[in-house]
Structures are given as structure tokens and as C-alpha cells.
Amino acid sequence: MIRALAVDIDGTLTDGNRVLCPSAVEAVRRLNVPMILATGNTHCFTRAVSVMLGTPRIFVAENGGVVSYSEDEMVILADLGICESAFREMSRVFPMQRYNSARYRFTDIALQHNFDLEKASRYAEAHGLPVDLIDTAFAVHIKDKRVNKGTGLEHVAERMQIDIKDFAAIGDSRSDISMFSLTGFRASVGNASPELRAVSDYVAKAKYGQGFAEIIDYMIKMKML
């Protein structure tokens, strides 16, 4: 039996334009276990989504850089200064352009897809920059190497006193692999990246939020929920 879910937002609960899918909302309402949001989005955005969906104020934001435990307790696990320094260096070589969410971010930098990600990642590694560049399909993030969705979820699981193997993880991009490697059941929506599909126990036929609803139907049918 699964005791909790860890679920990405963009591309998993939404459509390709980041609009929340009604079928995903209906699926969330059928759950009888806590659903923990785990996303690259900002803390304030993730909190707003949790309010609208009725999920706990326990969540992972900014790809593991920020963990919320309640309305009154938020922990910052990453160093924005490291990312800013890396951005200044790499932006002299690559045409990096920030999204306007920067003023809401505590620990990472979100960039538009207007540069060669593979070359930039190789540059960061070759120059010993302590950051990762993560493509979430909706943005590229420069983040502190020490954190990811998996490390954030480990903190959440410890606080909730739930074995992380009793979590199921649902997502769509490479940024979800870190939590897929820790949880007991892994499922990806139909639009998921090939890398995530390869490490999934179940891959939905449907894409985006409809795929999430399909996954919940499957888990209920298999008596995991």
C-alpha cells in the first residue's frame, strides 16, 4: 500500500500551457492519502496550488532548494549565491535569459530555453561550477548541486514519519528522476521525457493531467491506494 504521493505540477497536473487539467483535479479529490507537491516552481506558487487543490502545506519547491512543512515553517536547503555566481560566469558565454519569477525565488534561477543546454552543462562541469542545469520542459534551472527533488522529499518523509519507500512519485521530466530513485512506486505521464519513462514502473498512455488521472485510476485498480 502507498501511504503518500509526491507529484510534480507543470506537465503532470497541467496541460502543455501550464493550465490545470480538470481531470487531474478530480483525481486528486479521489485520493485517500496525502499528496505532496514536488516542483521546480517557487514557494509562493506551490503554496497557492496546494491551497487550490486542497493538498497539505508540506511540499518541495525550487527542485529541492525549499521545503515547506506548514504555513509557518519553511526551510531553505540551497545557496542562491552559488547559482548567481555560476549564472554570471556562464552568461558571458551563453545567451542566458532569466524568467521574471526571479524576485520570488530563494534558491535557484529559472532560464528560458534560448541556449544550448548540453554545452552549458559541459561548461559548468569542466569549470568545476557547483551547480546543475536542469530542464523541466517549462524552464531550465540553475540549482545548487547539493539538492534536488529527492533530497527535498527525504526531508519531507522524515518529518511525516513515512518511509520514503511507501511514497509513490509521479512526474514528467528528468528533474523527477531523483525522487523516482527513492520511492516505492514510480509513474510518468504520457508526455514524460524518455529518461523518466525508462525508470518508471508505469507509463500512462494519456498525456499531462489526463495522464495523472489515468495513473491514479491504475493505482486504485491495483489496490495501491
C-alpha positions in Angstrom: 0.0 0.0 0.0 1.1 3.5 -0.8 0.9 5.9 2.1 1.7 9.2 0.3 2.2 10.6 -3.2 5.0 13.0 -4.4 3.7 14.8 -7.5 5.2 17.3 -9.9 3.0 20.2 -11.1 3.9 21.5 -14.6 3.3 19.0 -17.3 1.9 16.5 -14.8 -1.2 18.2 -13.3 -1.4 20.8 -16.1 -1.6 20.8 -19.8 1.3 22.0 -22.1 0.3 25.6 -21.4 0.5 25.2 -17.6 -3.3 25.3 -17.3 -4.5 22.9 -14.5 -6.4 19.9 -16.0 -9.9 19.3 -14.6 -9.4 15.5 -14.8 -6.3 15.9 -12.6 -8.3 17.9 -10.0 -11.0 15.2 -10.0 -8.3 12.6 -9.5 -6.7 14.5 -6.5 -10.2 14.6 -4.9 -10.3 10.8 -5.0 -7.1 10.3 -3.1 -7.2 8.9 0.5 -3.5 9.5 1.2 -1.6 12.8 1.4 -0.3 14.3 -1.9 3.0 16.2 -1.6 3.7 18.6 -4.4 7.4 18.4 -5.6 8.2 21.0 -8.2 10.7 23.5 -9.7 8.2 26.3 -9.1 8.6 29.0 -6.4 7.4 28.6 -2.9 4.6 31.1 -3.3 3.3 29.5 -6.5 3.5 26.0 -4.9 1.6 27.2 -1.8 -1.1 28.7 -4.0 -1.5 25.4 -5.9 -1.7 23.4 -2.7 -4.4 25.7 -1.4 -6.5 25.4 -4.6 -6.0 21.6 -4.7 -6.5 21.1 -1.0 -3.2 19.3 -0.6 -1.0 19.7 2.6 1.2 22.8 3.1 4.0 20.3 3.2 5.8 20.4 -0.2 9.1 20.6 -2.1 9.7 23.7 -4.2 12.6 25.0 -6.4 13.8 21.5 -7.2 14.6 20.7 -3.6 16.0 24.1 -2.6 13.0 25.0 -0.5 10.9 22.7 1.7 7.7 23.7 3.4 6.5 21.9 6.5 3.5 24.1 7.3 2.1 27.6 6.8 4.6 28.7 9.5 7.7 26.7 8.7 9.8 26.8 5.6 13.4 25.6 5.3 15.9 26.8 2.7 18.4 24.0 1.8 20.3 25.6 -1.0 22.5 28.6 -1.6 21.3 31.1 -4.2 24.7 32.8 -4.2 26.2 29.8 -5.8 23.7 29.9 -8.6 24.1 33.7 -9.1 27.9 33.3 -9.4 27.5 30.5 -11.9 24.9 32.5 -13.9 27.2 35.5 -14.1 30.1 33.3 -15.4 28.0 31.2 -17.9 26.0 34.2 -19.2 29.3 35.6 -20.5 29.5 32.6 -22.8 25.8 31.6 -23.4 22.8 33.9 -24.1 21.0 33.1 -20.9 17.8 35.0 -20.2 16.0 34.8 -16.8 12.3 34.4 -16.4 10.6 37.2 -14.4 9.9 34.9 -11.5 13.4 35.7 -10.2 12.0 38.1 -7.5 10.1 35.2 -5.9 12.9 32.6 -5.9 15.0 31.8 -2.8 17.5 29.2 -4.1 17.7 28.8 -7.9 17.5 30.6 -11.2 14.9 29.9 -13.9 16.0 30.5 -17.5 14.4 30.5 -20.9 15.2 27.8 -23.5 17.3 30.1 -25.7 20.8 28.5 -25.3 22.5 25.1 -25.8 21.8 23.3 -22.5 24.2 20.4 -23.2 27.1 22.7 -24.0 26.3 24.8 -20.9 26.2 21.7 -18.7 29.5 20.6 -20.0 30.9 24.1 -19.4 29.7 24.0 -15.8 31.3 20.6 -15.2 34.6 21.4 -16.9 34.9 24.6 -14.9 34.0 23.0 -11.6 30.9 25.1 -11.0 28.9 23.6 -8.0 25.6 23.7 -9.9 23.4 21.6 -12.0 21.4 22.7 -15.0 18.0 21.0 -15.1 15.5 21.1 -17.9 12.0 20.8 -16.5 10.5 21.2 -20.0 9.0 24.5 -19.0 12.3 26.2 -17.9 15.9 25.5 -17.4 17.0 25.8 -13.8 20.5 26.6 -12.4 20.5 24.9 -9.0 22.8 24.1 -6.1 24.3 20.6 -6.8 23.7 19.6 -3.2 19.9 19.5 -3.5 17.2 18.0 -5.8 13.6 16.8 -5.5 14.9 13.6 -4.0 16.7 15.3 -1.1 13.7 17.5 -0.5 11.4 14.5 -0.4 13.7 12.8 2.1 13.3 15.7 4.5 9.5 15.6 4.0 9.3 11.8 4.5 11.3 12.1 7.8 9.0 14.9 9.1 5.9 12.9 8.1 7.4 9.8 9.7 6.6 7.8 6.5 9.2 5.5 5.0 10.2 7.0 1.6 9.6 3.6 0.0 5.9 4.0 1.0 5.7 7.0 -1.3 4.7 6.9 -5.0 6.2 9.5 -7.3 4.5 10.9 -10.4 6.2 13.3 -12.9 7.1 14.2 -16.4 10.8 15.3 -16.7 14.4 14.5 -15.9 14.1 16.6 -12.8 11.9 14.0 -11.3 14.4 11.2 -11.6 16.0 12.0 -8.2 12.7 11.3 -6.3 11.9 8.3 -8.6 15.1 6.7 -7.4 13.9 6.7 -3.8 10.2 5.9 -3.9 8.5 2.6 -3.9 6.4 3.2 -7.0 7.2 5.5 -9.9 4.8 6.6 -12.7 5.2 9.0 -15.5 2.6 10.8 -17.7 2.5 10.2 -21.4 4.4 13.3 -22.3 7.3 12.3 -20.0 10.9 12.5 -21.1 12.5 9.3 -22.3 14.9 9.3 -19.3 12.0 9.3 -16.9 9.9 6.8 -18.8 12.9 4.4 -18.6 12.8 4.4 -14.8 9.0 4.2 -14.4 7.0 1.3 -13.1 4.0 2.6 -15.1 3.8 5.0 -18.1 0.4 6.5 -18.8 -1.0 6.4 -22.3 -2.6 9.8 -21.8 -0.5 13.0 -21.6 -0.4 15.8 -19.0 -3.1 16.0 -16.4 -5.2 13.3 -18.1 -2.2 11.0 -17.7 -2.1 11.8 -14.0 -5.8 10.8 -13.7 -5.0 7.6 -15.6 -2.2 6.8 -13.1 -4.5 7.3 -10.1 -7.1 5.1 -11.7 -4.4 2.4 -12.2 -3.2 2.6 -8.6 -6.7 2.3 -7.3 -7.4 -0.6 -9.6 -4.2 -2.3 -8.4 -5.2 -1.6 -4.7 -2.2 0.5 -4.1 -4.5 3.3 -2.9 
